[in-house]
């Protein structure tokens, strides 16, 4: 419920950097597998209808299915490492004291929650495509809030909203 409390607990546990990197890799692999399952279900259910409506979509379908899962996993790991660096360095720019591996562990936790959301989407997809896709936007909004909350906690900032706004300024 509260990403700030997770950030505080993760700082207290003191996982080794190797343990954090293993968790990052595990979550990235799980996320990739779930993404591939989701894409295969979506593409198999909708490829005929979509390809009739758009030439771009018909070109995109084979492209997505041909990308190697290793590249998806490597991309996920890279994004998590990059976000960890942005949270760490961005917070320090504003006088924070957060550490990289604490940020990376919190990012891994958030990505794990998003993987659970993908499982829910996979369950809902056969029942209602619209309902399955409806979880995407709240998931994105929640993750932005969670990233800001853990960054604020790790760096000792009081306001999650100000941390979120500062994050957008740093990234854009």
FENLINMO-V491903 format. One record per residue. N is the residue number from 0. SS is DSSP state (H for helix, E for strand, C for the rest). PSI is psi in degrees with one decimal (* if undefined). BURIAL is + if it has 16 or more other C-alpha atoms within 10 Angstrom, else -. Layout:
# FENLINMO-V491903
n=<N/N>
ss=<SS/SS>
psi=<PSI/PSI>
burial=<BURIAL/BURIAL>
This chain:
# FENLINMO-V491903
n=<0/1/2/3/4/5/6/7/8/9/10/11/12/13/14/15/16/17/18/19/20/21/22/23/24/25/26/27/28/29/30/31/32/33/34/35/36/37/38/39/40/41/42/43/44/45/46/47/48/49/50/51/52/53/54/55/56/57/58/59/60/61/62/63/64/65/66/67/68/69/70/71/72/73/74/75/76/77/78/79/80/81/82/83/84/85/86/87/88/89/90/91/92/93/94/95/96/97/98/99/100/101/102/103/104/105/106/107/108/109/110/111/112/113/114/115/116/117/118/119/120/121/122/123/124/125/126/127/128/129/130/131/132/133/134/135/136/137/138/139/140/141/142/143/144/145/146/147/148/149/150/151/152/153/154/155/156/157/158/159/160/161/162/163/164/165/166/167/168/169/170/171>
ss=<C/C/H/H/H/H/H/H/H/H/H/H/H/C/C/C/H/H/H/H/H/H/H/H/H/H/H/H/H/H/H/H/H/H/H/H/H/H/H/H/H/H/H/H/H/H/H/H/H/H/H/H/H/C/H/H/H/H/H/H/H/H/H/H/H/H/C/C/H/H/H/H/H/H/H/H/H/H/H/H/H/H/H/H/H/H/H/H/H/H/H/H/H/C/C/C/C/C/C/H/H/H/H/H/H/H/H/H/H/H/H/H/H/H/H/H/H/H/H/H/H/H/H/H/H/C/C/C/H/H/H/H/H/H/H/H/H/H/H/H/H/H/H/H/H/H/H/H/H/H/H/H/H/H/H/C/C/C/C/H/H/H/H/H/H/H/H/H/H/H/H/C>
psi=<-39.1/102.4/-29.0/-40.6/-34.8/-40.3/-41.1/-43.2/-38.5/-33.8/-36.8/-30.6/-39.1/65.0/151.2/155.8/-36.5/-42.2/-41.3/-43.8/-36.6/-40.2/-40.9/-48.3/-42.3/-48.0/-39.0/-40.7/-46.0/-43.9/-40.9/-45.5/-43.7/-39.2/-43.9/-42.2/-45.4/-47.1/-41.8/-40.0/-46.8/-47.2/-37.1/-31.9/-33.7/-2.8/-37.4/-47.0/-40.7/-40.1/-26.2/-31.1/-20.8/128.6/-34.9/-42.3/-40.5/-28.4/-31.8/-34.5/-52.2/-35.0/-48.6/-42.4/-18.1/-10.1/131.5/137.8/-29.2/-38.0/-38.0/-44.0/-44.7/-39.8/-42.2/-45.4/-46.0/-45.1/-40.2/-42.0/-42.6/-44.3/-36.9/-41.6/-40.8/-44.5/-43.6/-54.0/-39.3/-41.6/-37.0/-30.5/-36.0/19.0/14.1/171.0/20.6/155.2/150.5/-51.1/-26.8/-43.0/-42.8/-38.3/-41.5/-39.1/-41.1/-41.3/-45.3/-43.9/-32.2/-42.7/-40.2/-32.5/-38.5/-36.9/-36.6/-36.7/-43.3/-41.1/-39.9/-37.3/-40.3/-24.8/-46.4/-26.3/-47.3/112.3/-40.5/-43.1/-39.6/-43.9/-23.5/-19.6/-9.3/-50.6/-48.7/-33.7/-42.0/-45.6/-43.1/-43.3/-38.4/-45.1/-42.8/-41.8/-43.9/-40.2/-44.5/-36.2/-43.4/-44.5/-44.0/-33.1/-3.8/24.5/145.9/-38.0/119.0/-39.5/-45.0/-35.5/-41.7/-45.6/-41.5/-37.1/-41.6/-38.4/-42.8/-42.9/-25.7/*>
burial=<-/-/+/+/-/+/+/-/-/+/+/-/-/-/-/-/-/-/-/+/+/-/+/+/+/+/+/+/+/+/+/+/+/+/+/+/-/+/+/+/-/-/+/-/-/-/+/-/-/-/-/-/-/-/-/-/-/+/-/-/+/-/-/-/-/-/-/-/-/-/-/+/+/-/-/+/+/-/-/+/+/-/+/+/+/+/+/+/+/+/+/-/-/-/-/+/+/+/+/+/+/+/+/+/+/+/+/+/+/+/+/+/-/+/+/-/+/+/+/-/+/+/-/+/+/-/-/-/-/-/-/+/-/-/-/-/-/-/-/-/-/-/+/-/+/+/+/+/+/+/+/+/+/+/+/-/+/-/-/+/-/-/+/+/-/+/+/-/-/-/-/->
